[in-house]
Amino acid sequence: MTAPAIRAVSLPNGGIVPALGLGTWYLGEQRARRATEFAALRTGIESGLTLIDTAEMYGHGAAEELVGEVIAGRRDSVYLVSKVMPDNATRRGTVEACQASLRRLGTDHLDLYLLHWRGRVPLADTVAAFEELVQAGLIRGWGVSNFDAPDLDELASVPGGARVQTDQVLYNLARRGPEYDLLPRCREAGLPLMAYSPVDHGRLLEDPAVSDMAAAKGVTAAQLALAWVLRVPEVFAIVKASTPARVAENRAALEISFSAAELEQLDQMFPPPSSKVPLEML
């Protein structure tokens, strides 16, 4: 069955990713939920959400193992992203971590491999390892996560650092700090931003302002929060959904638009930054 076409975002290396993808944080950790989580991820793929984001840290590899089961026999239909932890991000450690992730995922390559956040390992060592993995065909490209604008500036000064494909950061209605300098910097560099936790780990679902506007638009609070992040052409987002019904709900957010008056109202409720805000993490 051909998945419905959805808006896509282009990466610097020519890769094309759906504007909305599937997150896997906390998935695969409980045997009792595995069948439902498996069905949720399969539903996402079949509905066009073919970007899957995971990490070696998630459940100490349990999320990658679940994803491996989900994509078995359909690897070519998904865009697969995983991440290396900072403590493993040495020249040798990055390669070994990637190989371990590939074994858990049951594949011979990743489409994108990210440094999960900055640690004590020099960026030059991690980038050199990423480039080695690209040359070996084990990854198609690499990126970073939780990098603020100054971090990207430093990355750009490292040999090979300009080949970064994306920066995955916390960005949602309640955490708009990236709009001040990070998003403009990425836009100027042609570097799309990958937003994680677009519903702020569920907190936005309990916000009366979000719920009231969502009700007025005839959508759910989650759909409204997600659609707001997706309004930016250079941003693509990943969101976790552990049931097929929630996947379908998230998928429908791609069809939601905002009037100028609604966006102004959201700006009043969740003001954009007027000065530098340090990048937040979850």
C-alpha positions, 0 to 999 in steps of 0.5 A: 500500500502506498503511503499518503504523501505529506510535506517534506523537508530537504536536508543539505545532502539532498536527503528528503524527510517527512515534516513529521516523524515517529519518536521512540523515547520510552518505547520498547521498555515494557513487554506488556506494551510491545504489541501496541507500540509495534502496531503504532509504529507500523501505523505511522509508517503506513500513513506516511510518517516514515521518519523514525527517530531513536537512540542507543540511550532509549531503554539502553537499546530497547527502543532500537530493538523494537524499531528493528522488529518494526522495519524488518522487511521494509527498511527501504521505506523508512528514514532511520535516525539514531544517536550516540551518547556523548560518553561514547562519542570518541573517534573509536567509540562513535564507530563502535556505538554505531555498529551496536545500534545497527545490530539492534536495528537489524540494518546495515546503515543509518540514514542519519546519526546524531550526537545526542548532546555535547559532552567532554569529547572534542567535537573534532573527534566525533566529526572525524568518526562520523565522516569515517562512518559515512565513508564506510557506508554505515551512515548516510549523513550525520547531525547533532542534537541539543546544540545552541547557536554558539555550539553550531558556530564551534562545529563549523570551525571543525574540519568536516563540521560544515557537513552537519545535516540537522540540529535536533532541539527542544522546541514548542509553544512553551519553549520558543528560545530557538526562535531568537538566534538558533532558528535564524542561524539555521535558516541562513545556513540552510540547516533544517531544525528537527524539533523534539517534544513538540507537546512539551512532554505532555505539559501543553495538553494540560494548558487551558489556553491551548485546550480552549483554542483547540476546542474552538478549532475542533482539534485536540490540544496535541494536534494544535501544539504539533501543528504550531511547530509544523507551521515553520517550513524549515522545521520538521518534528518527531513525536512519540505515540504509543498507540495507533489511535494517537499516531492517527491523531498526530498525523492529522495535525499536518492538515491544520493551519492557523489564521493570522489572528490565531497566531497573534493570540498564541504569541500573546499566550506564549510570547516569543523571546525578546532576548537570548534564551539558553537552549533548554533540554529534556 
